[in-house]
Amino acid sequence: MLFSFQTWESDIGFNLKDMAYELAGNNRVLFVNRALDRNSILRRVTGKRSLETKVVSREKKDTIEKIQENLWVLHVRAVLESINWVPSSFVYDLFNRINNKRIAREINAALGQLAFSDIIFINDNDFFRGLYQQDFLPCEKYIFYIRDFLTCQPFFKKKGPRAERQMIKKADLVVANSSYLAQYARQWNPNSFDIGQGCDLQSFASENFSVPNDLVNLPKPIIGYCGAVTAMRLDISVVKHIASSFPEYSIVLVGPSDSFFEKDKWIDYPNVHLLGGKAPEQIANYVYCFDICMNPQSINQLTIGNYPRKVDEYLAAGKPVVATATEAMKMFSYHTFLCINKEDYVQQINMILSDENMFSEREKERRKNFALQHTWKNSIGRLGDAYYQTAQDRDF
């Protein structure tokens, strides 16, 4: 059984949904869709954007929707109380337990209808709605999956840190998609493991691409980035230093941007091209047109533990990559060029462009082969290894 903070209908792909499809190959899987709270419904009615904007038609669906063989989605009908504002921890915990019980009541009904048994519960980062599910559900083992530092975001700062710690302590097993997050969780639960990250990289490895219209007339070489173009994600000083150091090169940023990356703020950097967000199926076309791919990551609590999925995409396309040196990037150290500061970026870019071997077929294949190891099958396999290791250690 899979339980996530994100909704099944989300436009943005997310790990647990990919894991659901992979697990359904050999297991019966029930994905519990995120239950709505009163404030979320109000935002939806008033037209304000929120995480739940894609569940407008959920009421028209069957409570249990079959997606494919062995995979079902439970559309929880219960409406939860909006309690993040509650000042008292005692009162908050009381109402959160009530919210958890409302969800569990529907889960238990679905488990009975589908005749599920020997249940393993995997909770994807939802330390609010999932905190008390162990108390109400007949799950054999409870696994908490951490893949982001949600507690540094405004909504979670007030109640999140305490709830997250409680959740990690209660879980039979904690798994993470990076070594940094696994080490973080190990503070409260010694049974915390890095299971890596799965990626769907076929579109990047296929070499079947076309040149996007907004790249056709840009001067070469192109140094490019694909992802969220925000100050929280990107180190603006690095981007500006690269642009000013290579005024004859094109610096291309593909992705939705925040106010720090409004085009009029970059008028002094005419070689920086902010191309905006693109459909997911178009991203590989942009990556293939880049001569060098970059990930000038801003180092903060939000980003420091993140698995750099975009780096896998770059490497699957065979591209040389320059990236900020972080804990999560250590595993890429033999396949990318890691940078500690903005000067390193310029030095590494110069080195790559001056060495023809960096663009040889041999180097491209080496990068591709490394990236293509990072599959959901391998990630799920490592989860299984962690599960059985924990079972042996605890003898449960």
C-alpha positions in Angstrom: 0.0 0.0 0.0 1.4 3.4 -1.0 0.5 6.7 0.7 1.8 10.0 -0.6 1.7 13.7 0.0 1.2 14.2 -3.7 -2.0 13.4 -5.7 -2.2 10.7 -8.3 -3.6 13.3 -10.8 -0.6 15.6 -10.4 0.8 17.0 -13.7 4.3 16.7 -12.2 5.7 13.2 -12.1 6.7 12.0 -8.7 8.7 9.1 -7.3 5.9 7.1 -5.6 3.8 7.0 -8.7 6.7 5.6 -10.7 7.3 3.1 -7.9 3.7 2.1 -7.9 3.9 1.0 -11.6 7.2 -0.8 -10.9 5.9 -2.6 -7.8 2.7 -3.6 -9.6 4.7 -5.9 -11.8 5.0 -8.4 -9.0 2.7 -7.2 -6.3 -0.9 -6.0 -5.7 -0.6 -2.3 -5.1 -3.1 0.1 -3.6 -2.2 3.8 -4.0 -4.1 6.0 -1.4 -4.8 9.3 -3.1 -4.3 12.4 -0.9 -7.3 13.3 1.2 -8.4 16.9 0.9 -8.8 19.3 3.8 -11.3 22.1 4.1 -8.9 24.9 3.1 -7.9 23.0 0.0 -11.5 22.6 -1.1 -12.1 26.3 -0.5 -9.1 27.3 -2.6 -10.3 25.0 -5.4 -13.8 26.5 -5.3 -12.4 30.1 -5.3 -10.1 29.2 -8.2 -6.9 29.8 -6.2 -4.0 27.5 -7.3 -3.1 24.8 -5.0 -1.7 21.3 -4.9 -5.2 19.9 -5.3 -6.1 21.7 -8.6 -6.0 18.4 -10.5 -8.6 16.6 -8.5 -11.6 18.6 -9.6 -13.3 15.6 -11.2 -12.3 13.1 -8.4 -15.9 13.0 -7.2 -17.0 11.5 -10.5 -14.6 8.6 -10.2 -15.2 5.3 -8.5 -13.9 5.2 -4.9 -11.5 2.4 -6.0 -10.2 3.0 -9.5 -8.3 0.2 -11.3 -5.4 1.7 -13.2 -4.0 -1.5 -14.6 -3.5 -5.1 -13.6 -2.5 -5.2 -9.9 -2.7 -1.5 -9.4 -5.6 0.4 -7.9 -6.1 4.0 -6.6 -8.3 4.7 -3.6 -9.9 8.2 -3.9 -10.5 9.1 -0.3 -13.8 10.9 0.1 -13.3 12.1 3.7 -12.7 15.8 4.2 -10.0 16.6 6.8 -9.9 19.5 9.2 -7.4 22.2 8.3 -5.3 22.4 11.5 -1.9 23.8 10.6 -2.9 27.1 12.3 -3.8 25.5 15.7 -1.3 26.9 18.3 -1.6 24.2 20.9 0.4 21.0 20.2 -2.0 19.0 22.3 -5.1 20.2 20.3 -3.2 19.8 17.0 -2.3 16.2 17.8 -5.8 15.4 18.8 -7.3 16.7 15.6 -4.5 15.2 13.5 -5.3 11.8 15.0 -8.9 12.3 14.0 -7.9 13.2 10.5 -5.7 10.1 10.3 -8.6 7.9 11.6 -10.9 9.3 8.9 -8.5 8.3 6.2 -7.8 4.9 7.8 -11.5 4.1 7.9 -11.7 4.3 4.1 -8.5 2.4 3.6 -9.7 -0.5 5.7 -12.9 -0.7 3.7 -10.8 -0.8 0.5 -8.5 -3.4 1.8 -11.4 -5.6 2.7 -13.0 -5.1 -0.7 -9.8 -5.9 -2.5 -9.0 -8.8 -0.1 -5.5 -7.4 0.6 -3.3 -9.3 3.1 0.3 -9.2 4.4 0.3 -5.4 3.9 3.5 -3.3 3.7 2.7 0.4 4.0 5.0 2.9 2.3 4.5 6.5 3.2 6.0 9.0 0.8 6.9 12.1 2.9 3.5 12.7 4.5 4.3 13.0 8.2 0.9 14.7 8.9 -1.7 12.4 7.3 0.4 9.3 7.8 1.6 9.9 11.3 -1.0 7.6 13.1 -1.9 5.2 10.3 0.1 2.4 12.0 -2.4 2.6 14.9 -5.5 2.1 12.7 -4.3 -0.2 9.8 -3.4 -3.9 9.8 0.0 -3.3 8.1 2.8 -5.8 8.7 5.5 -3.2 8.3 5.6 0.5 8.0 8.2 2.2 5.7 8.7 6.0 5.6 10.2 7.3 2.4 11.9 10.7 2.6 13.0 12.5 -0.6 12.7 16.2 0.2 13.3 18.6 3.1 9.7 19.6 3.3 10.2 21.1 6.8 12.1 24.0 5.4 9.1 25.2 3.4 6.8 27.8 4.9 3.7 25.6 5.3 5.6 22.9 7.1 7.9 25.0 9.4 5.4 25.3 12.2 4.3 21.8 12.7 6.5 19.8 10.4 9.8 19.3 12.3 8.2 17.6 15.3 5.8 15.5 13.2 8.6 14.4 10.9 10.8 13.3 13.8 7.9 11.4 15.3 7.3 9.7 12.0 10.9 8.7 11.4 11.1 7.3 15.0 7.9 5.2 14.6 8.7 3.7 11.2 10.0 0.1 11.0 12.2 1.3 8.2 13.2 4.6 6.6 14.4 4.8 3.0 15.7 7.9 1.2 16.7 8.7 -2.4 20.1 10.2 -1.4 22.8 9.4 1.1 22.4 12.8 2.7 18.7 12.2 3.5 19.4 8.7 4.8 22.1 10.1 7.1 19.7 12.8 8.3 17.0 10.2 9.1 19.5 8.0 10.9 19.6 10.6 13.7 16.2 9.2 14.9 16.0 5.8 13.3 19.1 3.6 12.8 17.3 1.6 10.2 17.6 4.3 7.5 18.9 3.5 4.1 19.7 5.2 0.8 17.9 3.3 -2.0 18.9 5.6 -4.8 16.7 7.1 -7.4 14.9 5.6 -10.4 14.6 7.6 -13.6 12.8 7.1 -16.9 15.7 8.0 -19.2 14.7 6.4 -22.5 13.8 9.7 -24.2 17.2 11.1 -23.3 19.1 8.0 -24.4 17.3 7.5 -27.7 19.0 10.2 -29.8 15.8 10.7 -31.6 15.4 14.4 -31.3 14.6 17.7 -33.1 16.0 21.2 -32.6 13.5 23.4 -30.8 12.7 26.6 -32.6 14.0 28.9 -29.8 17.4 27.3 -30.1 17.9 27.4 -33.8 19.5 30.8 -34.1 21.5 30.8 -30.8 25.3 31.0 -31.1 27.3 27.9 -30.2 28.5 26.6 -27.8 25.4 26.4 -25.7 25.7 25.8 -21.9 22.3 24.8 -20.7 20.2 24.0 -17.7 16.7 22.3 -17.4 14.7 22.5 -14.3 13.2 25.0 -11.9 14.7 28.4 -12.6 14.4 29.9 -9.2 16.7 31.6 -6.7 16.1 28.7 -4.2 17.3 26.2 -6.8 20.0 28.1 -8.7 23.0 30.1 -7.6 22.5 33.4 -9.4 26.1 34.5 -8.9 27.3 31.4 -10.7 25.0 31.9 -13.7 26.1 35.6 -14.0 29.8 34.7 -13.7 29.6 32.1 -16.4 27.7 34.5 -18.7 30.2 37.4 -18.2 33.2 35.0 -18.6 31.9 33.7 -21.9 30.0 36.5 -23.6 30.2 34.8 -26.9 28.5 31.6 -25.6 24.8 31.0 -25.2 23.7 30.4 -21.6 20.2 28.7 -21.8 17.9 28.2 -18.9 14.8 26.1 -19.5 12.1 25.9 -16.9 9.5 27.9 -15.0 11.1 30.9 -13.3 10.5 33.1 -10.3 10.8 36.9 -10.0 14.6 36.7 -9.6 14.8 35.4 -13.2 12.6 37.9 -14.9 14.0 38.8 -18.3 14.3 42.5 -17.6 16.6 41.8 -14.7 19.1 40.1 -17.0 19.4 42.9 -19.6 23.1 43.2 -18.8 23.6 39.6 -19.8 22.4 39.4 -23.4 23.8 35.9 -23.8 21.5 34.5 -21.1 18.3 33.1 -22.6 15.4 32.4 -20.3 13.1 30.1 -22.3 10.4 29.4 -19.8 8.8 26.1 -18.9 8.4 23.3 -21.5 6.3 20.2 -21.8 8.1 17.2 -20.2 8.3 15.4 -23.6 10.2 18.4 -25.0 13.1 18.5 -22.5 15.2 15.9 -24.1 15.3 18.0 -27.3 16.8 20.9 -25.4 19.3 18.7 -23.6 20.5 17.2 -26.9 21.2 20.7 -28.3 23.4 21.7 -25.3 27.1 21.4 -25.7 27.6 21.4 -21.9 24.9 20.8 -19.3 25.1 22.5 -15.9 23.5 22.3 -12.5 24.6 25.5 -10.7 22.7 24.5 -7.6 22.2 27.0 -4.8 23.1 25.3 -1.5 20.4 25.6 1.1 18.3 23.3 3.3 15.8 22.7 0.5 18.3 21.6 -2.1 21.2 20.1 -0.1 19.7 16.6 0.2 18.0 16.4 -3.1 18.9 13.7 -5.6 20.0 15.5 -8.8 17.6 13.7 -11.2 18.4 16.2 -14.0 22.1 15.1 -13.9 21.0 11.6 -14.8 19.0 13.0 -17.7 22.1 15.0 -18.9 24.3 12.0 -18.7 21.8 9.7 -20.4 22.1 12.1 -23.3 25.9 11.6 -23.2 26.6 15.2 -22.3 29.5 16.6 -20.3 28.2 18.0 -17.0 29.4 20.7 -14.7 27.6 20.8 -11.3 27.9 22.1 -7.8 29.7 19.7 -5.4 27.2 18.5 -2.9 26.8 15.3 -0.8 24.3 13.9 -3.3 26.7 14.6 -6.2 29.5 12.4 -4.7 28.2 9.4 -6.5 28.5 11.3 -9.8 32.1 12.4 -9.2 33.7 10.1 -11.8 31.2 11.1 -14.5 30.8 14.9 -14.0 32.9 17.9 -13.2 32.2 19.2 -9.7 32.6 22.8 -8.7 33.0 24.4 -5.3 32.7 28.0 -6.5 31.9 30.1 -9.6 35.6 30.2 -10.6 35.6 26.4 -10.8 32.7 26.5 -13.2 34.6 28.7 -15.7 37.7 26.6 -15.3 35.9 23.3 -15.9 34.0 24.7 -18.9 37.2 25.9 -20.5 38.8 22.5 -19.9 35.9 20.6 -21.4 35.7 22.7 -24.5 39.4 22.5 -25.1 39.5 18.7 -25.0 38.0 16.9 -28.0 37.9 13.6 -26.0 35.1 15.0 -23.9 32.8 14.7 -26.9 34.0 11.4 -28.1 31.6 8.5 -28.6 33.5 6.5 -26.0 32.9 9.3 -23.4 29.3 9.6 -24.4 28.7 5.9 -24.0 30.4 5.9 -20.6 28.1 8.6 -19.3 25.0 6.9 -20.7 25.8 3.5 -19.3 26.3 5.0 -15.8 23.0 7.0 -15.9 21.0 4.0 -17.2 21.9 2.0 -14.1 19.5 4.3 -12.2 16.3 2.5 -12.8 13.2 2.1 -10.7 13.8 -1.7 -10.8 17.2 -1.1 -9.1 15.8 1.3 -6.6 13.0 -1.0 -5.6 15.6 -3.8 -5.4 17.6 -1.7 -2.9 14.4 -1.1 -0.9 13.9 -4.8 -0.8 17.5 -5.3 0.4 17.0 -2.7 3.2 13.8 -4.4 4.2 15.3 -7.9 4.6 18.4 -6.5 6.3 16.2 -4.7 8.8 14.1 -7.9 9.2 17.2 -9.9 10.1 18.6 -7.3 12.4 15.3 -7.0 14.3 14.4 -10.6 13.8 10.8 -9.6 13.1 
